[in-house]
């Protein structure tokens, strides 16, 4: 890894906050170096997995005075597997999302180069790392304070869509309204896939 990569990356993250249009236009044509983003995605997956794992005592407590031992054992197995596989799922989701995002930009007659879009969407991992850490910390709070989770997730979703719109407009060369569409549509449909992670895993694991 180039010794200048991390200082350059730190400056780029700062640019993302103040001039995202220029940043994404520049990095779209930069050589790919996915080492740091992938490491960050793994860390995001670890914190997301820890967040899920921290719910296990509450799940056990909810089933404590019932006779649904079979159901709770299956639920606990799913939660443990979900938390363990979250780093893999996070990387896989980023790949699927970026490919879908690039294809959608191309459908709108924009510049949907895969390499360029991976370079651009790799910057979304850094604000999402902050969110994943905050969500983990909030999950440790008493249940009546966890409404903060919803606020954090809504803010993260809005900021992600904002950045995706900037990517589509600057790097993807789309008109503003088409860029907004490119930011919202993939984010909406792929978020359904993101939240389907646990149900799909539960289905795959079956009831055995």
NULO-39541 format. One record per residue (C-alpha): residue in three letters; x, y, z. Coordinates in steps of 0.25 Angstrom, whole numbers, plus 5000, padded with zeros to 4 digits. Each point is the difference from the previous one (the first is absolute). Layout:
N
AlaXYZ;...
END
This chain:
208
Unk500050005000;Unk500550144996;Unk500550075013;Unk499250134994;Unk498749924999;Unk499550025014;Unk500350155001;Unk499450024986;Unk498849925004;Unk499850095013;Unk500050124991;Unk499049944990;Unk499149975012;Unk500050145004;Unk499850044985;Unk498849915001;Unk499450085011;Unk500250144993;Unk500149974985;Unk499449864996;Unk499850044986;Unk501550034997;Unk500449885008;Unk499249904993;Unk500350054987;Unk501549995003;Unk500049865007;Unk499149944989;Unk501250004991;Unk501149965010;Unk500649865001;Unk499249905009;Unk500649985014;Unk498949925008;Unk500949955011;Unk499650125010;Unk498550004996;Unk499949855002;Unk500750005013;Unk499050115005;Unk498949914994;Unk500549895009;Unk500050095012;Unk498650054997;Unk499649854999;Unk500649975013;Unk499350115007;Unk498749974993;Unk500249855005;Unk500250055014;Unk498850085000;Unk499249884996;Unk500749915010;Unk499750105011;Unk498549974998;Unk500149855004;Unk499850025015;Unk498750084997;Unk499549894991;Unk500349905010;Unk499350085011;Unk498850024991;Unk499849854998;Unk500449975015;Unk498649985005;Unk499449934987;Unk500149854996;Unk500550044986;Unk501449945002;Unk500049954986;Unk499850144994;Unk501050075009;Unk501149904997;Unk499850024985;Unk500050155002;Unk501250005008;Unk500749924990;Unk499650094989;Unk500550135008;Unk501349935003;Unk500249974985;Unk499650134996;Unk500950075009;Unk501249914996;Unk499750024985;Unk499850155000;Unk501450044995;Unk499849914988;Unk498650054998;Unk500450155000;Unk501149984990;Unk499049924991;Unk498950105001;Unk501050114996;Unk500449934988;Unk498549974996;Unk499650145003;Unk501150074992;Unk499849914988;Unk498550035000;Unk500350155002;Unk500950004988;Unk499149924991;Unk498850105004;Unk500950124997;Unk500349934986;Unk498549984998;Unk499850155002;Unk501050034989;Unk501150045010;Unk501449955002;Unk499949875008;Unk501449954999;Unk500149895011;Unk501550045004;Unk499650145002;Unk498749975008;Unk500849915009;Unk501050115002;Unk498950105003;Unk499149915009;Unk501249955008;Unk499950145007;Unk498649975005;Unk500749905010;Unk500650105009;Unk498850075004;Unk499349875002;Unk501149955009;Unk499750125009;Unk498549965000;Unk500349855002;Unk500850045013;Unk498950095005;Unk498949904997;Unk500849905008;Unk500250095012;Unk498550045000;Unk499649865000;Unk500749995013;Unk499050105006;Unk498749975007;Unk498949974990;Unk499250135003;Unk501250084994;Unk500249914987;Unk499150094992;Unk501350074997;Unk500349884991;Unk498950044991;Unk500550144999;Unk501449964997;Unk499649904990;Unk499150114993;Unk501150105000;Unk501049894994;Unk499049974989;Unk499850144997;Unk501550034999;Unk500249884992;Unk499050044990;Unk500650144999;Unk501449944997;Unk499449904990;Unk499350124993;Unk501350085000;Unk500849884994;Unk498949984989;Unk500050154997;Unk501550025000;Unk500749874997;Unk498849944992;Unk499850134992;Unk498449995002;Unk499150135001;Unk499650035014;Unk498649945000;Unk500549874993;Unk501250005011;Unk498950015011;Unk499349894994;Unk501349924999;Unk500250025015;Unk498749975005;Unk499549884991;Unk501249905003;Unk500150055014;Unk498549965002;Unk500049874994;Unk501449955005;Unk499650045014;Unk498949904999;Unk501149904997;Unk500850055012;Unk498949985010;Unk499749864994;Unk501349955005;Unk499549945013;Unk498749944993;Unk500849944989;Unk501049945010;Unk498949955009;Unk499349934987;Unk501449944996;Unk500349955014;Unk498649935000;Unk499449955013;Unk500949885002;
END
